[in-house]
């Protein structure tokens, strides 16, 4: 088989410069299992054209030799072999090199989840006919392309760290390192390249590779590596805690059926005409069936799929830690989850330390046995409180924070529905008799000097100009108003409020000072619905901007809380498919959530939108980690909600016939919870995006840019599944 020009050029680049002195060192070792291997001959002519057919056998032989040299290498040493003076072998990437002189070279070998390794090579040059032992390896270390995978054999010179002297079976596994050792120095004997890193890939400090080169970003981004290593550790601890609590891990099917739970689904066509699977939005229905099966406690790290709008904390496919408890209430589930989260933080503090990147301000976890010593007391990177997690009702969260997943680290709360003069409310809102909410932003570094007020004014103007249109120019309720306190002006700069309005504000905020900023936002005077108000979103965005501008300190607290008593139903929107009923509203969580009290059961008939659900969300620093609820466990009540409340058709109800049958078979009361595992890992490892804890994430368009998916489908492929493209005329009509 002929080689392409590109392949020829790549193979020709394998020859290291100036290796005549070590030719006798390389050539005999090309097919040996140990030592240094290289292919010193060029496989193309200097003009870059492929050689004549007579050279094909020579090329084939060289390829065989290269393949042999790359695939026959010594086994990596086990942890117990790393003793000073002992000869060991390590495998990794040649990450750094410092050529001190012709006689002395230092290099680093990057290993996964292990100590830092420094290679030291000493050599005395001599005549080419009789080079000293190790001189070829010395020259090879100088010439090898950085970032190439290598096998290095040498003598252990020194070790740093607090080595754990206890013995265990895993210490004999090849490729392991002694626990507690943070740094190894090895004197070079042999080095063998196992492939070469190409010259056309440029690597610099803090380099950002495109999503199509995710493999390179993972290799060269220390924070990303650390988070991907911490993720399975977090999962292991959670699995251990649940197993100790006698939960049973059960895997539920990925190929499910289409049911209207609330989110859009991904369909999987089959070769049987008219039949398709659906990827599960969650294992919700399966785990409720398990409760009727007699399983007392279930859990699963479940893959879930939802075809919905994407954000930094959303992916079309994601992992959730799913659990369900029979003979349990929502209170039982919340206590269990709260206990697990506290145990998890304690375990993480024992195993990891959050360190700050030299290149950025981001923090990421590093195993303590690679960072700390016994003389340094461990710090709690994840603050733990023994107190129960605070609990807020949905109404209280929306009223005080303007969002159903509040970040209580933000040092300013919302004062809702302030009575202000109509002269002011008509200026900021077209609504008739709106509710005006307000919060006070007080920069920590403000000063009474006018220059500081000017700086605050500049910051506020810049902040407002960057707000998304939905919160500013396109908000149908009106734009936010920001008034800056300046005692040198009439009414302290609050003249738009007029004197009665200023009296109201000063009574609410008696300690107003120069540089403070009051934010006002109008909204309809109706009960709260949805996930956030406009002012709640502005509050969160302002906090982030103020931290970036240095006006507020960044908090490292971990503030957990529960939000409870959500509305059972929410008015339907065009973007929310809901359950497909004709009621004009859909289940806030999902249609299997139980009413909170007997009074809420009565409201199902008279005023369903006023009914509350026994639904609870776990929130950490403004991130919804997960949610759960007590379930409807009787078939009659469940069918009543489907038919009479949501107004689902017979066809829609029939889609849940399997669940109704399970409930009818004496299903016990049960409740559960689903923890967003990707989100949890992101928050605990110091990042705002779940993409930083997923090896191969999807883009904001739902695309995997590494492998270029989703791919286009052809008419022939559609035919296999008895499908066809719609005619363009029909698409236009629709």
N, C-alpha and C positions, 0 to 999 in steps of 0.2 A: 504494500500500500504506500503510495507516494505521500510525502509530507508536504504540508502547505508552507509557503514562504514564512508566514508568521511562526509556525512551529520550528522551522529551521533557525530563525533568528533567536528564538528563545533557547533552543538547545545550544546554539553557539555561544550564548552568554554565560553558559555554565563554567567556562574555563576561567580560573582565577588568574590574576596577573602575576607574572614573575615567580613561577613555581618550579623553575628548573632545578633549584637546589633540593626540592623535596619530591622530584619525579619518582625516584626509587621508593619513596615512602608511600605515595598514593597508588601507583600502578599495581603493585602486587596485591594490594588489599581490596581491590574493587569488588571481589566476590567473597571476601572473608566476612565472618560474622562480627568481627570487632575491628576497631581502628578507624582510620579516616578513609573515606571513599570519595572519589570525584571522577568525573569524566573529563580529562584534560584536553582531548582532541576536539577541534571544531567539526561540526557536522554539515556545514555549508561552506561554499566558497566565499571569498571576501566580497564578491559582488552581490551576494544574497540569493543567487539562483540555486535551485535544487541541483544536486550532483547528477551525473549521468547514471543510467541503469546499472552500469558496472559497479557503482558505488553502493547500491542498495543493500547488498549483503553486509558491507562494512557498517552502514548505518544501523541495520538490524542488530548486528553484534554489539554496537555501542549502546543501543537502547536496552538490550538485554543486560549489559554490564551495569548501566545506570539503574535499571529496575532492581537488579540484584543488590547493588550497593545501598539503595534506599529501603530495601525490605529485609535485609539481614543485619540486625543490630543487636547489641547486648541487652539483656533484660534489665529494667530499672531496679535499683536496690530497694529493699524494704526498710522500714523505720529503724529496726534494731541494728542495721548494719552501719548506721551513721555514728561511727566512733572515731575520735581523733586518731589519725594515722592509718585508718582503714581505707582501702580502695573501694570506691562506690561509682555507680552509674546513675545519672539523672537524665530525664528526657524533658525537653521544653523548647521554647523559642529563644533565639539569641537576640536579646532585647536592647542591650547597650554595649558599647565597646570604647575603651579609653586606651590608646596606644601611648604609653609613657615613654618608651624608647624602643629601639630594635630588639632589646633584650627583655623588655617587660611589657606585658599587655594585661589589662583588666577587662573583664566582660561580665555581663549579667545574663542569667538564664531565667526566663519567665516560666514559672510552673503554675498550674491551676490549683488554687486553694492551698498553697504551701508557703514556706518561708522564702525570703529573698535569697538568691543564690549568686555569689560572686565567684567567677573563675579567674584564677591567677596563672599566668603562663610566663615562666622564665626560660630563656634560651641563650646559648653562646653560639653565634654563627661560626661556621668553619667552611672548609672547602666542600664543593658540591659532591665530590667523590666519596667523602666520608663524613656525612653530617652526624652530629651527636644525636643520641636518643631523645625524642621529643621535639626535635627542631622542626620536623614536618608538621606536627600538630600545632606548633607555635605559629608557623607561617599560615596554616589553614585558618586558624582563629583570626589572624589579621585580615585574611582575604575573603572569608565567608560573608555573603550579603546579610546585613542585619535583618532580623525578624524571620530568618529561616528556621525551620524545625531541626533540632540537632539531638544527637545522643552524645553525652559528655561523660568520659571516664576520668577519674582523678582521685587524689588522696585528700581526705578531710583534714583541713588545716586547723580550722577553728569553728566553734558554734556559739551563738549568742541566744540568750533567753533563758527561761526557767524550765529546763527539760523535765518532763514527767518520767520518772524512773520506773513507774509501775509497768508491768508487762501485760499484754493482752494478745489474743490471737490475731487481731487485725494488724499488729505491728509487723507481721511476716508477709503481708500482702505487698507485691512489687508496686513501686510507684508511690509508696506512702512515706511520710516524714515523721520524725519524733515529735510528739506533742510538746508544745511550749517552746520549741526552737523557732526563733524569729529570723535568724540569719545564719547562712552557711558559707564558708569559704573553702573552695576546693582547688587544689593545685592540679593543673591540667596534665593528663597523660595522653589521651586520645580524644578526638572530636570527629564525629561523623555526621555530615549533612544528610537529612532524610527527605529533603526537597529544597528548593531555593525560592527565595522571595524575589519577585520581579522588580526591575529597576523603575518601571513606569508607574508604580504605585508610590506616591509620595506620602511619607509619614512625618508629621511634625507634632510638637507639643500641643495638646488640646485639639487635634484635628477632628473635624466633623465630616464623616463620610455620608454620601447620599443614602437614602433608604434602600436603594438597590444593592448597596454593599454593606448590608447589615452585619455580615460575618466579620468585616473589618472593624466596624464600629464596636462590636462586642469585644474584639481582641484588644483594641487600643483605648477603650474608655474604661478606666479603672472603676468609676462609680457604677457604670452599667454592669460590669462584671460582678461587683460586690452585691448588687441588688439581685442579680440572677442567682447568685450563690445563697443569699439569705432566704430567698423565696421558699425553696424546699425545706429549709430548716424550720421556717414558720409553719409550713404545712405539717411537718413531722410532729411538732409539739402539739398542734391542735388535734391531730389524729390520736396522739398518745393520751391527751386529756379525755377525749370522748370515749376512747376504748376503756380507760380506767373507770369511767362512769357507767360502764356496761351498755353503751350504745352499740348497735350492730351496723357495720358498714355494708351497704347494699348498693350494687351497681344497677341502675335502671336503664332502659333502652334509649339509644340515641335516635333511632328511626321510630318516630311517634306518629300521631295523626293530627290533622288540623282541627284545632278547637279554639273558639274565640275567648282567650283568657284576657286579652287587653292590648298586647303588642302585635305588630306584624310578624309573620312567620316566614321562614325559608322553606319552600316546598322542594321535595326530592321526587322527581317523576320516576315511574317504573316502566318496564316493558309491557305491563298489562294495561291495555287501553283504558283510559279514564281513571286510573288509580295512582295515587301519589302518597308518599310519606310527608311528614313535616318534622323539621328538627325542633326539639323541645325548647320552649321559652324558659322552662324550669321543670324539675321533676315533680311539680306540685301534685298532680293527680295520682302519680304512681305512689308517692309517699303517703298520701291519704289512704290509698288502697292497702298499703302495708300496715297502717294502723288498724284497719279492719281485719287484717291477716293475723293479728296477734303479736306483731312486733312491738315491743314496749318502747324502744328508743332507736331511731334510725339516723344515720348520717351518711354523707357521700360528698366527695369533691366532684361536683357535677359540671360537665360542659353544657353551656346554655347558648342559645342562638336567638337573636332578635334583630329584625330588619327595621331599625329605627334610626333617627337622626343621631349623628355621632358628635361626641365632645371629647375633651381631654380625659375624662374619666369613664368613657364608654367605648366599647368595641362590639362589632356584630357577633363575635363569639367570645365568650368569657367563662371564667371559672367561679363558681360559688360553692361555699361550704354550706350544704343543705342539711337541715336536721328537723326531726319531728318527734314529739313525745306524746304517747297516749296516756289517758287518765290524768291529763295535765291541763292547767290553765295558762293564760298568757303570763301571769305572774311567775309561775314555775319556770317557764322558758326564759324570761328576762333574768331571773336569778341565776339560772344555769349558764347563760351566755355571759353574764357579768363576771361570774366566777372564772370562767375559761379565759376571758380577756385579761383579768388581773394575773392569773397564773402565767399567761403567755408573756406579759411584760416582765415578770420576775425571771422567767427563763431566758428571755432575750438579754436582760441585763447581766445575767450570769455568763452568757456565751459571747455577746457582741459589745462593741463600743462604737458609738457614732462619731466618726471623724470628719473633719472638714477638708475639702479638696483644696490643693494648693492653687489650682487654676481658677476655680470658681468658689462661690460661697456655699455651694450645696453640701449637704451632709449625707454620708452613706455608711453602712455598717461594715465593720471589720472584726473578724474573730478576735477575742481577747487574747488567746494564746499566741497571736501574731503581733500584738501591739503593746501589751502591758507586762509588767514584772510584779513579783510578789511584794516588792517594797512599795508599790504604788497601789493604794486602795482603789478598788473598782468604783467608777462613778456610775450613777444611774442615768444612762442616756435616755431611758424611757421612764419619766417620772410616774410613780405609782402612789395612789392614795388608797388608804384602807376604807375610806368612807364610801357608802353606796353611791352609784352614779346618780346625779340629779335627774329628776323627771319633770318634764314640761308637757302640758297639753298642747295640742296643735294650735288651739286658739291663743294660748299664752305665747307660744313661739312666734306666731305670725304677728301678734300685737307688739311684743317687745323687740323682736329682731327682724321682722319682715320676711322671714324665710322659715320653712319647716325643717331645715337642717342647720341650725344656728351655730356660728363660731363664737363661743363665749370668751375667747381671748380678746376679741375686739373691745376696746375700752369705752365704747359709747353705745347706748341703747336708744331705741326709738320711743318717743312719747307719742302715743296714738291720739288721733281725733282731737287736736287742740282747737278750742274755740277762738277763732280770729276774725277780725272785721271783714265784711264782704268786700270792702274796697281792696283788700289784699288778696283774698281768695279768687276774686274775679280777674285779677292780674295774672295769676299763675295757672288757672284752670278754666276750661269752658264748661265744666260740669255745674249743674245746679245743686247747691247745698252739698258740696263734696266734704269728705273727711280729710283733714289736713294733718299729716304725720310729720314729725320733726325729730332730728337728733342733733346733738352738739358735738362737733369735732374740735378737740383741743390739742394742738401740736405740743409735744413735750419740750421742744427746744425754742418755743416762742419767747420773744422778748418785748419789752414795752417800747423799744426804739422803733421809730417809723420804718426804718429799713426792713425790719423783720416783718412788719405788717405788709409791706410791699412784696416781700418774698412769698408770704402766704397767699396774697392775692394772685400773684403770678402762678403759683402752684394750682390754685383752685380753678383759674381760667383754663390752664392747660388740661387739668383733669376733666373738666366739663366738655372740652372740645374733643376728647377721646372717647366719650361715652358712645355706646352703640346707638343707632337711630331709635330703636325701640324704647330706649330709656330717656331719650332727649328730644330730638326734632320730630320723631314720629309717634310719640306717646299720646294717645287720644285723650288722656286725662290731664295733659299739660306738662310743661317742662319743669324740672326741679329748680328751686330757687336757693341760692347760697348767699347769705348775708354775713359779712365779716365784721366782727366787733372792733370799733375804732373810737375810743373815748374822745378823740379830738374833733369828732364830727357830731352834728346834732343827733340826739337820741342814740348815741353810740354807734351810728351807722345803720340803725334799724328804722329809719324814717318811713320806708315803705309799709311798715306795719301800722303806722300811726300810733298815737299815744296809748289808746286802750290795748292795742296789740303788744306794745312794748311792756306794759304792765303785766300782761298775761305771761309773756316770755320770761321776764325777770323774776316773777313769782315761781316759775318752774325751774329756772336756772339762776339761782341767786348769786353765783360766783363767776359771772361772766368776766372775761379779761381780754385785754388787747390781743388780737391774733386768733381768738376763738372764731369758729365758723358755725353758723346755724344753717342746716339744710332742711328745706320744706318740700313736700311732695303731696299732691292731691290724689285721691282715689275715690271711687264710688262709696257711698255710705251703705254698704251691703255687707253681709257676712263674708268672712275670708274664704277664699277658695284657691285651688292651685298650690303651687310650691313656693311662690315668692311674690312680694309686692315690688313695685318699681323702686321704692326707697330702700327696701331690704337688699336688693341687688346693688344699688349705689353704695350702700354702707359697706358691703363686702369689697367692692372694687376700690373704694376710697382707702380702706385699710391697707390693701396690697400696694396701692400707689404711694401712700404715705410712708410705708416701710422702705420702698425703693428710693424715695426722695430723702430719706433720713429724718423724716419728721416724727416717726414713731419707732420704737425699738422692736425688733423681731422677737416674738415670744417662742420659747422652746417647750412650752407646756403641752401636755396631752390631756385635753378636756373632753372626757366622755360624757354623754348624757342620753337619756331616753326621751323621745317625743311620742306621746300617746294620744288616744282619743281622736283619731282622725275622722273626718266625715266618711260615712260609709259609701256615699256616692258623690260623683263630681259631674257637673254639666259637661256634656259631650262637645268636643271640638272637631274641626275638620281633619286635624292631624292625628287624632286619637281614634283608632278603629273601634275601641271598646269591645263590647260583647255582641254587637250586631243587633241589639234590641231596638224597640221603637219607643222607649220611654223618654228619650232626649237626654239621658244621663247614663253613665257607666260606673262600674265599681271602681273606687279609688285605688284599691290595692289589687284584688282579684275577686271574682264573684263567689268565692268560697269562704270569705271572711264573715265571722259571726257578729251580730249586733253586740254593743257593749253592755247594755242593761235591758231590763224589761221595758223601761220607758222607750228605749230606742226600738224595741220590737214593735211597740204601738205606733211609733212614728213611721214605720215602714208603710203603713196603710194611709195615714193622714198627711205626712210630709216627709217623703223619703230623703230629700236633700238635707233635712235637719237631723237625720239619724246618725249616730256615731258608731264607729266600728271598734272592736277590741283588736286594734292594730297598733303596732309599736315599731318605731325605727330606732336603731342605734346610730348615734352621730358622734364623730370625733373631729374636732377642729373644723367644723363646717362641712365635713364630708359624710354623706350617708353611707355607713359601712354595710348596712343590711337592714332588712325589715322582716317582720313576721306578724302572725295573728293567731288568735283562737279561731278554729274552723267551725263551720256549720257541720255538725256530725249526724244529723238526722236527714233522711231522704226527703221527707215531707217539707221541711223548712227549705232545703236546698232547691227543690223543684218550685216551691212557692216564689223564691227570689228570682229564679230563672223566668218563670211564666208571668207572674203577676206584678213583680216590681220592675224588672228589666224589660218586660214585654218581648221576650224572645219567642221566635216561632217554634212550631213543633220540630222542624228540622234542626234548629239550633239547639233545642233541649236534647234531642236525640243524640247529638254529638257527645253528650256527657252521660250517656246511658250506663257506661261501664262504672262510672263513679257513683251514680245513683244506686246501682245494684250493690256496690260495696258498702255504701252507707246503710242501705236497707237491711244488710245482714248483721245487725246489732253492732255497728261501729261504735267504739267508746269515744267519749269526749277527748279531743286532742288539740294540740297547738304546736306551732313550729316557728322556724326562723331560717332565713337564708342570708348568709354573710358573703358580701362581695369580696372574694379572696384577692382579686387583683387590686382592688381599691385598698384593702387592708395592707397588703404588702407595700403599696406605693406610699401610703401615709407613714407607715412604720420605718421605711427606709429613706425618708427625707425627700420625696419627690411629689409633685402635684399631678403627674401624668401616669396613667396605668401603662402607657407604652414603655416606660422605663423599667418595668418589672416583667415584661413579656418579651421573650426572645425574638419572635417574629410577629410584631403587631400589624394591624391594619391601619391604613391612612384614614383621614377624615372623610374620604369617599368610600371607605370600606374596601380598599384595594390592598393587596399584599404586593408591595413594590419590589420585594426580593425575587419572587417567582413570577410576577406579572399576572396575578389573578384578581378578579375573575377573568376568564378568557371568553372570547367570542364563540358562539355555538353556531354550527352550520345547519343547513336544512336537512342534510343527511343524518346528522346526529339527532336532530329533533324527531325525525321520522322513526328512529329506533324506539322513541317513547310515545309515539302516536300524537306528536305535537306538530304545530306549524306556526310560522310567522303570520301575524295578522296582515291583511292587505293594507297598503298605505291609505286607501280611501276610508277604510273603517277606522284606522288610527286617527285620522283627521276628524271624523264624525264624533269619536269619543273624546 
